[in-house]
Amino acid sequence: MLHSHLNHACSPNVSVRHLDTRTALARITVRALRAIAPGEELCVTYVDPALPLRARRDALRAWGFGVCRCERCVREEAEGADAAEAEGVPGGLHDLENELKAGLGVL
């Protein structure tokens, strides 16, 4: 349950390793992925960080989270790195596609 208290970031600074999941007293290790400054919040990723901006946000939304506003997403949004827009697909059509897939259970 400890790692469930770690917030999400699309560029996490830690990862969680489950050492023994056979018992209720399962142990985890939280491992730094880069140097962490004193006082910096420890964050894991809840989605595949290799996904483009819109896909990461869609994946988080599917789990009931709001729009991700982590540093990486805010930066990529400002840079116009949204993959769907970069490919010329208007956001509304992408959202419609996801709604249709969700309705058919094919996400």
Backbone torsions as a table, in degrees:
resi	resn	phi	psi	omega
1	MET	NA	-22.3	-177.9
2	LEU	-56.1	-47.8	-176.1
3	HIS	-69.2	-15.1	176.7
4	SER	-71.5	-10.4	177.7
5	HIS	-91.6	-2.6	178.7
6	LEU	-86.0	133.5	179.2
7	ASN	-77.2	166.1	-178.6
8	HIS	-92.1	146.6	166.8
9	ALA	-149.9	142.8	-180.0
10	CYS	-74.1	-12.5	170.0
11	SER	-124.2	78.4	-174.2
12	PRO	-66.8	155.7	175.7
13	ASN	-104.9	-6.6	175.9
14	VAL	-139.3	159.3	171.6
15	SER	-128.0	156.1	-178.9
16	VAL	-110.8	132.1	176.5
17	ARG	-116.3	128.4	176.3
18	HIS	-89.2	118.5	-175.2
19	LEU	-86.8	-36.2	-177.9
20	ASP	-151.9	108.7	-177.1
21	THR	-102.7	10.9	-176.9
22	ARG	-80.8	-14.8	-176.9
23	THR	-127.3	166.6	176.8
24	ALA	-67.2	-18.6	-179.9
25	LEU	-99.5	36.8	-179.4
26	ALA	-54.7	145.6	-179.3
27	ARG	-110.2	148.6	177.0
28	ILE	-127.6	159.7	171.0
29	THR	-123.9	133.0	174.6
30	VAL	-103.4	119.4	-173.4
31	ARG	-114.6	131.6	178.2
32	ALA	-69.0	135.3	177.4
33	LEU	-96.1	-13.2	178.7
34	ARG	-161.2	175.1	176.4
35	ALA	-62.6	136.1	-178.6
36	ILE	-117.7	125.2	-178.7
37	ALA	-72.5	148.8	175.4
38	PRO	-55.7	130.9	178.8
39	GLY	86.7	-8.8	179.2
40	GLU	-71.5	136.9	179.4
41	GLU	-67.1	138.6	175.0
42	LEU	-84.3	127.5	-177.7
43	CYS	-132.2	140.6	172.8
44	VAL	-110.4	170.7	174.8
45	THR	-105.3	139.2	178.3
46	TYR	-95.1	-6.7	-177.6
47	VAL	-134.2	172.9	177.3
48	ASP	-71.3	113.5	-177.4
49	PRO	-69.1	-9.9	178.3
50	ALA	-79.3	-13.5	-179.8
51	LEU	-70.1	153.5	175.0
52	PRO	-71.2	167.3	-174.9
53	LEU	-47.7	-57.8	-175.7
54	ARG	-61.4	-40.3	-179.6
55	ALA	-64.9	-40.0	177.4
56	ARG	-63.5	-45.3	-179.6
57	ARG	-64.7	-40.0	177.6
58	ASP	-62.9	-42.2	179.6
59	ALA	-63.0	-42.1	178.0
60	LEU	-66.4	-40.2	179.1
61	ARG	-62.9	-36.7	179.3
62	ALA	-63.2	-25.7	178.2
63	TRP	-91.4	2.7	176.9
64	GLY	93.4	10.0	177.0
65	PHE	-88.4	157.9	175.7
66	GLY	-78.0	-165.7	178.5
67	VAL	-69.1	127.5	-179.4
68	CYS	-66.8	128.8	179.3
69	ARG	-121.6	30.3	177.9
70	CYS	-66.8	167.2	-177.7
71	GLU	-54.6	-43.4	-177.8
72	ARG	-64.0	-46.4	-178.5
73	CYS	-64.3	-41.8	179.3
74	VAL	-63.0	-42.8	179.0
75	ARG	-64.6	-47.5	-178.8
76	GLU	-64.9	-36.8	177.4
77	GLU	-63.1	-43.1	179.9
78	ALA	-66.1	-32.9	179.7
79	GLU	-82.0	-5.3	-179.1
80	GLY	73.5	33.1	-175.4
81	ALA	-85.0	11.1	179.7
82	ASP	-63.8	115.9	-174.3
83	ALA	-58.8	-41.9	-177.7
84	ALA	-64.4	-43.1	178.7
85	GLU	-68.6	-36.8	179.3
86	ALA	-63.5	-30.3	179.3
87	GLU	-88.3	2.0	178.4
88	GLY	83.6	14.7	178.5
89	VAL	-95.1	114.5	178.6
90	PRO	-58.9	144.2	-177.2
91	GLY	-53.8	-38.7	-178.8
92	GLY	-61.4	-38.7	178.7
93	LEU	-68.9	-38.8	177.9
94	HIS	-63.1	-43.4	178.8
95	ASP	-63.5	-41.1	178.7
96	LEU	-62.4	-43.7	178.2
97	GLU	-57.6	-46.5	180.0
98	ASN	-64.1	-39.8	178.1
99	GLU	-62.9	-42.7	178.9
100	LEU	-64.1	-44.2	178.0
101	LYS	-62.1	-42.6	179.1
102	ALA	-61.9	-41.0	179.2
103	GLY	-64.4	-30.9	179.1
104	LEU	-90.8	-6.5	-179.3
105	GLY	72.0	31.8	-178.6
106	VAL	-116.9	27.7	177.9
107	LEU	-65.6	NA	NA
